[in-house]
Amino acid sequence: MAYEGGTGAPHHVVIEERKSLTVSGVEDVERFDESSIVLSTSRGAMVVAGENLHIEKLSLDGGDLKVEGDIDSVSYEEDAGPARGGFFSRLLR
């Protein structure tokens, strides 16, 4: 089944030793703290859970995100409708 939302930008997820996560195809960061990061990707909403999570690199122009910390899980959520805009989109208005 093909994903109907998003821009169709390439989406890749790389986890190294459960300490480093690199994601491409990132469209927005909805919210984040040391235990979770919620982001919109070209393939749907993604939730990263763990401890001591820190965003090391974020480039919304390039769609790249790098997270360091203790990664417990990465999951995708159902699209709940039109996006209201994430933290960074509201900050840059």
C-alpha positions as CSV (number, residue, x, y, z in Angstrom):
1,M,0.0,0.0,0.0
2,A,1.5,3.4,-1.0
3,Y,1.5,6.3,1.3
4,E,-0.7,9.1,-0.1
5,G,0.6,12.1,1.9
6,G,3.9,13.9,1.9
7,T,6.1,15.3,-0.8
8,G,7.5,11.9,-2.0
9,A,11.0,13.0,-1.0
10,P,13.4,10.1,-0.3
11,H,13.0,8.7,3.2
12,H,15.8,6.8,4.9
13,V,16.3,5.8,8.5
14,V,19.7,4.6,9.9
15,I,20.2,3.6,13.5
16,E,23.7,3.0,14.7
17,E,24.3,1.0,17.9
18,R,21.0,2.4,19.3
19,K,22.9,5.6,20.1
20,S,22.6,7.5,16.8
21,L,19.7,8.0,14.5
22,T,19.8,9.7,11.1
23,V,16.6,10.4,9.2
24,S,16.1,11.9,5.7
25,G,12.8,13.1,4.2
26,V,12.1,15.1,7.4
27,E,9.5,17.9,6.7
28,D,8.9,19.2,10.3
29,V,9.7,18.6,13.9
30,E,6.4,18.7,15.8
31,R,7.8,18.5,19.3
32,F,10.8,17.1,21.2
33,D,12.2,16.6,24.7
34,E,14.8,14.3,26.2
35,S,12.5,11.2,26.0
36,S,10.7,11.6,22.6
37,I,10.8,13.4,19.3
38,V,7.8,13.6,17.0
39,L,8.4,14.6,13.4
40,S,6.7,14.6,10.0
41,T,8.4,12.8,7.2
42,S,7.7,12.3,3.6
43,R,6.3,8.9,4.6
44,G,4.2,9.9,7.6
45,A,4.5,10.9,11.2
46,M,7.4,9.3,13.1
47,V,7.9,9.0,16.8
48,V,11.4,8.4,18.3
49,A,11.4,7.3,22.0
50,G,14.3,6.9,24.3
51,E,16.4,8.7,27.0
52,N,18.8,11.6,26.8
53,L,17.7,12.4,23.2
54,H,19.4,15.4,21.6
55,I,18.9,16.8,18.1
56,E,22.5,17.1,16.9
57,K,21.6,18.3,13.4
58,L,18.4,19.5,11.7
59,S,18.1,20.8,8.2
60,L,14.5,21.2,7.1
61,D,15.7,22.6,3.7
62,G,17.6,19.3,3.1
63,G,15.2,17.2,5.1
64,D,17.9,15.7,7.3
65,L,17.8,15.0,11.1
66,K,20.4,13.5,13.3
67,V,19.6,12.4,16.9
68,E,22.0,11.2,19.6
69,G,21.0,9.4,22.8
70,D,19.6,6.1,24.0
71,I,17.1,5.1,21.4
72,D,14.4,2.7,22.5
73,S,12.0,2.7,19.6
74,V,11.1,4.3,16.3
75,S,7.5,4.1,15.1
76,Y,5.2,5.5,12.6
77,E,1.7,6.9,13.4
78,E,-1.4,7.1,11.3
79,D,-1.9,10.5,9.7
80,A,-4.5,12.4,11.8
81,G,-5.4,15.0,9.2
82,P,-3.9,18.3,8.0
83,A,-0.7,19.3,9.8
84,R,-1.0,22.4,12.0
85,G,2.6,23.2,11.8
86,G,5.4,22.1,14.1
87,F,7.5,23.9,16.6
88,F,10.0,25.2,14.1
89,S,7.4,26.3,11.5
90,R,5.6,28.3,14.3
91,L,8.9,29.7,15.5
92,L,9.9,30.9,12.0
93,R,6.7,32.6,11.2
